[in-house]
Amino acid sequence: MLKITYTDTGLVLERVAQSVEAIVAQRTLLTLRLGQSIAVQPTYASLPLPADLPGMIHLQQLARQTEAVAIDRCDSDSPEQLCSWLEVTLHGVWIAESTSSDEGIFVTELDSALEHLLMAIWQQTQRRHSSARRVPRVC
């Protein structure tokens, strides 16, 4: 299962062994014990990913085989223009303090190969962005 945590500083994608139902039950119990409110609803979440990463073509092929994933271009209106980002939209469950909250977790269960590929591409994206932020050392 994939879990996407949305925070005020960004998002984190991780693969977890628990089922969607187990995560929902665990979060519900935790918030009830803490006396907090919780909203759980089926919905969609999106991940922006660079279009030029290795594996994106394979991801698009796998996504065509399921209704749980859609991939769209997100920065180009014309087919002639080179698209540098793709939006990967996943169907799953949103768990947050309220239905209008921007922070929370999104969980979804996909085919294992699709989950592994999404994780690999996400990790490549994180490495690319973390290396781009590094300041070169001056000798």
N, C-alpha and C positions, 0 to 999 in steps of 0.2 A: 504494500500500500504506500502511496505517496502522501506526504504531509507538507503543506506549504504554510509557513508561519509569516503572517503579514504584521509588520511593526511600523512605528513612525520613522524608522531609519532604513527600511527596505524589506526584503523578503528572503526567506531561507527555505530551500527545498531539501527534504530528506526522505529516505525510504525507511519505513518502519515495518516490523513484523506483525503488529496488531491489525485487526480488522477495523473497518469503519465503525461498525457497531460497538466494538470494544472501546475505541477512542471516545465515541459519543457518550457511552455509559460512564466511562472514567471521568471525563470532563464534567458531566452533569452532576455526578456524585460529589466531586471536588467543590464545584461552585455552590451546591446546596449546603455542604458542610461549612463553607466560608460565609454563607449568608448573602451570596451575590446572585445577580440575575444572569441568565444564560439564554441565548437564542440559538436554535439549531434549525437549519433549513436547507433543503436541497437547492443547489444553484450552480453557477459556473464560476470559474476563476481563470485568470489569464497569466501566462508567463511570456515576457518578451525575450526572444532569443536571437542572436545574430544569425543571419541567413547563410553566412559563408563558413560556418563551422563544419568540420567533417562530421558526417552522420545525419545532417539535416535532411538530405534527400531520402535516406532510409527511414527517418522519422516520418516524413510526409507519406511515404509508401505504407508504413504501418498504420498511420492515422486514417488512411482511406479505408481500412478494413474494419473500423469501429465507429460507432456513433458517439462514443464517450470523449472523443478528441477531435478538435477542428483546428486547422492551421490556416491563418490568413496573413496576407501582407499588411504591414502596419505603417509604412512610411512612403508608399508610392501609389499614386492613383492611376498611373498609366502603365500598361503592360510593357512598354518600350523602356521604361526606366528601370535601372537596377535596384532591386529592393535590398536594403541592408539589414532589416529587422523583420522577424516573423512573430506573430502573436499566436501562441499555442493556448487554446481554450480547452479546459477540462471540465467535465461534469462530475459533481461530487456533493459534499456537504460542508456548509459554512458553520463554524462554531465561534460565537463571539458574545460579548456582553449584551449587545442588542442587534437587531436586524440592520440598523443603519451604521453600525460601527465599522471603521476603516481598519481596525486592528483585530486580529483573531487568527484562527487556524482553518485551513481548508483541507479536507481529506478526500481521497479518491482511490478506488481500486481499479487497476488496469491490468491488461495482459502483462505478464512478467517481463517479456522481452521489451515491451514498450516502456515499462517503468525503468528498466536498466538503461535503456538508450536515453531516455529523458534525463536521468541522473548523470550520465556520462557527459551529455551536452551541457547540462547546467554547471557541472564542475569545470568543464573547459571554459565556459563563460566567466566563471569566477576567477579562474587563473589568469585569463586574458585581462580582466579589469583590474585585478590586484597588481599585475606586473606593469600595467599602464600607469598606475599611480605612484610607482616607485621613482624616487629621485636618484639619478645616476651618481655614483660616488666620484668625486674629483680627486685625483691623485696629486 
